[in-house]
Amino acid sequence: MEEVKQQLTHRQRQARATQSLIVDTSRTLFLQQGYGATTIDLIAEQAGVAASTVYAIFKNKRGILRAIREAWHQESGQRDIYQAAVAQPDGERRFTLAAHATRRQWETGAGMIAIYRGAATVDPEAAAELNDALQGRRAHLERFVTASRQFLRVDLTLPHAVAMFRALTLAEIYQELVGHEGWTPDAYEQWLAQMLRQQLL
């Protein structure tokens, strides 16, 4: 019985390794060739697995896209950072952690954003998923600011504070400062933390 359990564990490890390999290979191909030009057959060939294996695990390219997005969330750690932020009783510390979460989100997510935008131009369902993801982010940020309302400036309405928080944490600002102006991610994070504290607290 113990041998069967070990065999299953080994199979599970193999399955996870295969899934990670396919996700990493797909991410690279989507960035190099574009989502539309990348086929399941090409992904399978580059990953060294059968196309039927890719279909069995992910069903289609959108399934791979969702797996890439989830891997991005795991890599960035932003969910855990936001949870730690909400638990902070100090307002300045709370928004400093929010700046760190934002830095990690965009520092690890530049490729993901490019992939999703490319996919959205050729796949209506991928476009719908991108819209859902963006709406989900907006809702998450609104919940965070709402949970922090006791720290906000008295002259700010909650909708105004939410709008400012969303604007300051846009990916485009990270890309402009880090990607185009050559700021380090550390410098961006320090700037964002200062702006959030100055504008909201």
N, C-alpha and C positions, 0 to 999 in steps of 0.2 A: 504493500500500500504506500509506504514511504517512497519507494522507487518511482511509482506512478506520479506521486506529488512532485518529486524532483523533476521528472520528465516534463510535466505540465509547466512547471516554473521555467524550465529551460526553453520550452516552446514559447512561453509568453515573452521571455527576454528576446528570443529570436524575432518574434512578431513585432515587438516594439522597435528593435533595431532596424528591421525592414521598413517599418513605417517612417522612422526618422530619416532613413536613407532616401526614401521616395520624396519626402517633404523637402529635404535639403537640395536634392537634385532638381526638383520642380522649381524651387525658389530661384536657383541659379539660372535655369532655362527661361523662366518667365522674365527675369531681368535682362538677360542677354538677347533673347529673340522676341519677347513679347508674349503675352498670354494667348492671343489669338493664333499665333504661328506655332505654338508649342503643342504637339499632339501627345496623347497618352502613349502611343507607340514610341515616340522619341524619349519621353520620360523613362519608360521601361528600359529602353536600350541603354540610356546613359546610366541608369541606376543598376543595371545588370540583373534585372528581374523580368519575369514574364509580364506581358501586358495584362493578362488575366488576373495576376496578383494585384496590380494597381487598381483594376476595376473592383476586385473583391473587397479591397480595403476602403476605397474612397468613392466608388461608384462612377464618379466623373471628375472633371477638372474643378468644378465648384467645390466638391468635397475636399480636394487637395487645398484649394484656396482657404477654406475654413480652417483646415489643419494648420496651414501656415500662419493664419491670424492667431490661432490659439497658442502656437509655439512662440509667437511674438509676445503675447501677453505674459506667458510664463517667463520668457527671457527678461523682459523689462521689469518684472516684479512690481508693476505699478499698483496692482490690486492690493497687495500686502502693504505697500507704502501708504496708500490712502486709508486702509484700515487702521494703521498705526497713527496716522494723522488725526483721524476722527476721535481716537482714544486720548489725544493730548488735551489736557485741561488749559494749556496756555495758547492763546490765539496766535502769537508770533511763531511759536514752534509749529503749530498746526499748519500755517500757510507756508512756512519754510519747507516742511515735508511735502506739501502739495507741489511746490516748485521742483523738488527733487523727483517726485513721481512723474511730472511733466517732462523733465529732462530725460529720464530713463525711457519714457514712452517714445519720444521722438529720436533720441539717440540710437535706439535699437530698431526704430520703425520706418526709417527712410525708404528702405527697399519695399516694405509692405505697402506703404502708401503708393509708391510708383506702380507696383504690381496691380493693386486694386483699381487705380485710375485707368490703367491700360486695359484691364479686364472689362471695366464698365463701358468702354467704348465699343466693344464687340459682342458683349453678352448682356442682354437686358436683365437676366436674373442676377448676374454678378453686380450689375448696377444697382439693382434693388437691395442686394445684400450690403453694398457699400453705403447706401442711404440708411439702411437699418442700423449699421454700425455707427454711423455718424450721429444718428438720432439717439442711439444708446449712449454714446459719449456725452451728448448734450444733457441727457436726463441724469446721468451719473454726476456730472459737474454741478447740476442744479441741486441734487440731493446733498452733495458735499457742502455747498455754500449755505443751503437751508439749515443743515445741521450745525453750521458755524455762525448762525445769525447773531448770537449773543456777543460776538466779538466785532461785529461790523460797525462802521461809523454810523452815528445816530442820524446823520443827514442823508444816508443812502436808503433807498427802498430796496427790498429784496430783489425784485426783477432787475433793477439797475445794477446791483452787486453781481448777480448771476451773469448778466451780459458782459460786464467788465472782466469777470474771471474767465469766461469763455474766450473773449477777445485776446486777453493777454497770454493765454495758453495755447493759441492756435499753432498748428504745425508750421504754417507759413512764416511765423516770426522766428521759430527755431531755424528754419532753413535759410532765412535771410541773414540772420546774425552769425550762425555757425557755418552754414554752407557757402554763403556768398561773401560775408565780411571777414571770415576767418577767425571768429571767436572760438575759444575752447568751450566744450560742454560745461566745464566748471564755471567759466565766466558767465555763460548764459544762465546757469542755475542761480548764481549769486545775484545777477541782475533781476531775474524774474522774482526771486524771493523778496528782494527789496521793493520792486514795483507792486507786488501783491500786498505787502505790508503797508506801503505808503498810500495806496489807492483804496484799500478796503478796510483797514483796521482803524 
